[in-house]
Amino acid sequence: MHLPTVTHDLPHADLHAHPHAVSRLRAARLARSTKPFLARGGNKGERCDGCRLLPSHCMCALRPALATQAGFCLVMADIEPIKPSNTGWLIADVVPDTFAFGWARTATDPALLALLADPQWQPYVVFPGEYAAPERVVSGLLTDDGPAPVSSVPPGALRGAPHATAWAPGASEGTTERRLVRPLFVLLDATWSEARKMFRKSPYLDRLPVLSLQPEQLSRYRLRRSTRDDHFCTAEVAALCLALAGEHHAAQTLEAYLDVFTRRYLLAKQQLPLLPADAVDVRLAVLAKTGAGATALAGA
């Protein structure tokens, strides 16, 4: 079964007419709701349908257009799609091949099973290795003849530091040219307690390798409380996955996009105006322009 994807090289005016997978899942979840969802401690005003921020803080015009080899499959807990602070939405904004499915213990979407069985993809469940059988755990991407020699997310990979990785899409930046099937990173988009339950009670995930990330940095996500600095939000995990796959520019762009979202969300929550020429906006604009140029050259 071919599952639809949404590309993002669209004019700003067309974003609402071409909703991505998380947006469609959000619309379906809202249609089932019997009462409006009110974000805890958040602003109760009208929100933009394209970015979920207040119209005064809208970031739709900053949405980057990238081409990636990697894809993401978001398996989302019940109310995650309708939370305005959810960062899986940002992944779908940036990565064209992003798929999203609601999770239920007693039923599985047939489209999800079809996606995981699609031979163009090598799925990985991204989850701490301590919760899986040792033989399932990998710390790098798989090639035709075994794991690529990538043991962790390289220090500084998300900050533009030079690093030679063992594999990059369409090129050999390191010491090997072994071919990789396109990686599909399966992210359990939920609170930590929900994600652990989803991991245990989703038998269709049991046959997949478990990618255990080993990041060097601490989480900078500030929109929800966490008792541990090594618990990452979904978009941060996705950026780490992109870096591990050798797609460093895409990783940096997603990280910058998250920074812009976090900054504007908090300003709106505190009822503060946007700052002119904000540093996080400038960094994203530079990365997005570089990415758009690379995409145009690739398509020429």
Secondary structure, 3 states (H helix, E strand, C coil): CCCCCCCCCCCHHHCCCCCCHHHHHHHHHHHHCCCCCCCCCCCCCCCCCCCCCCHHHCCHHHCCCCCCCCEEEEEECCCHHHCCCCCHHHHHHHCCCEEEEECCCCCCCHHHHHHHHCCCEEEEEECCHHHCCHHHEECCCEECCEECCCCCCCCCHHHCCCCCCCCECCECCCCCCCCCCEEEEEEEECCHHHHHHHHHCCHHHCCCCEECCCCCCCCCCCCCCCCCCCCCCHHHHHHHHHHHCCCHHHHHHHHHHHHHHHHHHHHHHCCCCCCCCCHHHHHHHHHHHHHHHHHHHHHC
